[in-house]
Amino acid sequence: MGQTAPVSAFLWITVVSLAAWCWLLLCQGFFWRTDVRLPRRREPEAWPSVCVVVPARDEAAVLPASLPSLLAQDYPGRAEVFLVDDGSTDGTGELARALSERHGGLPLTVDSPGEPPAGWTGKLWAVRHGIALARAREPEYLLLTDADIAHAPDSLRELVAAAHGGGFDVVSQMARLR
């Protein structure tokens, strides 16, 4: 009889664990999938203002593909891009300004916050600095994106429409990795 109790406890733990995993896998909207799409969109009557914050350190190699895709967003509301050059040594800030002049599109502000204060890391400091710059414009939404992500021409419109249509404060989408 002494061996029955440990086997029963082990069996119960196994059954409960299996049930929990089945619930997670089948009842939580397939959370692990990376191809999940945005919620059904509903375009707002008046498009809210959006500021895009892009922290960038030594991104000159990828900026010619990614930054023009942000600047060329097909967005009917007010939108602007803040690229925060986080101590780049490859001319990221200068290249960003040149790309903006060449391609036009959304207004671009390039800024460099300098060295982060004690306790801050470079990227987080750059994001915080970019958000502070953007908030001065009082946008209704912020888009935080990395400098190496190329956006579809309607990605900003789709994100805002999904947030608005679903009544969400935050919408997140994973970039397709290559």
N, C-alpha and C positions, 0 to 999 in steps of 0.2 A: 504493500500500500504506500510505502514511502516514495516509490518511484513514480507513482501515478500523478502526484501533485506537481512535480517539476515538468512533466510532459504536458499536463493540462495547461500550466502557465505558459509554456513555450508555444503550445498550439493556439491559445488565446491571443498572445502577442502577435503571432504570425497572421492570424485571421484579421485582427484589428488593423495591422499594418497593410495587409493586402486590400482591405476595404478602403482604407484612407487613400492609398495610391489609385485605386479604381475610381474613387470619387474625384480626386484631383485630375486624373487623365480624362475622364469622360464627362464630368459635370462642371468643369470650370472653363469652358469655352476653348479648349485646346490651347491653353496658355503658352505652351512650349513652342508653338509653331511660329516661324518667322515670316510666314506669308499671310498673316492675318491682316485684313484690310481695315481701313478707317471705318467708323460707324457711318450709317447712311447720312448723307449730307443734306443740308437745307440752307440755301443761300440766304443771307440776311438782306433785309430791305436796304439798309445802309451798312456798307462794309466798314468794320472797325479799323482803327489805325493799328499798325504793326511795326515794331522795330526788331530787326534781325541782329543778333549779337554773334560775332564770329571771333573766337580767340585764335590767334595764329602765331606760331613760332617756327621759323625756318620752313615755311610752306611755299617758297617760290617755285618749286618744281611742279606742284599740283594746282597752284592758284590759277593759271591760265585756263584750266578746265572747270574749276569749281566756281570761282567768283563771278565770271560772266553769267553762269546759270542762275545765280542769285539776283544779279542786277537786272536780268531780263525777265523777271517774274511777271506773269500776266495777272496782276492784282488790281481790282478796280478801286480799292480804297487807298488811303495814304500809307505808304510803307517806305522805310529807309534802312540802310545797312550800316552797322558799326563794326568795323574790323579793328580788333585790338591787337596790335603788334607787340607781342610779349618778348621783347629783347632779341629779335631775330638778327642773325649775322649774315643772312643771304639776300638782303634787300627786299624782304616780303612787303614791307610798308610802301616802299617806292613803287614796286611792281603793282600793288593793289591800286594805287593812285593812277598809274599809267593805264591799267586795264579799264578803270572807270572812265577815264577820258576817252579811250578808244571805243569802248562798247556802249557808253551811256547807260540809260535805264534808271533804276532806282538811285536816289541820292546815296552817296557813300561818304562816311566819315572814317578816317584812319587815325587812330590815336595810339600812343604808347604810354602805359602807366608808370614806367620806370620799374625799379626794383621793388619786389613785394615786401611788405613789412614782415617783421618776425612772426613766425607761425603760419604764414601763407605760402602756398606753393604757386609756381608760375601760372599754370593754366587756371586754377581757381581764382587767383588774383585778377587775371585778365578777364574772366567771366564776370566777376564782381564789378570791376571797373566798367566793362561794357554795359552791364545792366544799369549802373548809375548814370552813364551817359544817355542811355535810352530812356530812362525814367524821366529825365529832364524834359523830354518831348511828350510825356504823359500818354503813352500808347495804351490801347486797351489790351493788346496781346504782345508777348515777347516770343520770338523764335530763337532758340539757342541751337546753333549748329556748328559742326567742326569745319575747319577750313579745307579739308580734303574731301568734302561731300559735294558732288554735283547734283543739282536739283532739277527735277522735271519742270518745264515752264509753268505748270499750274500747281506746283506743290504747296505754295503759300496759300493760294485760293482754296485748295482742298482741305488743308489743315484748319483754316479758319472756318470754313463751312461745316466741317465735322464738329469742331468745338461748339460753334453756335447752334447747329442743329441738334446736338445732343445735350446742350446746356452744360457743357464741361468747362471747367477752369483750366484743365491741363489735358493736352492730347500729345501722345508720344508715338513716334514711328521709327522703326529700325531701318537704317540704310541697308541697301543691298550690298553685301560685301563681295569684292572680286579678288 
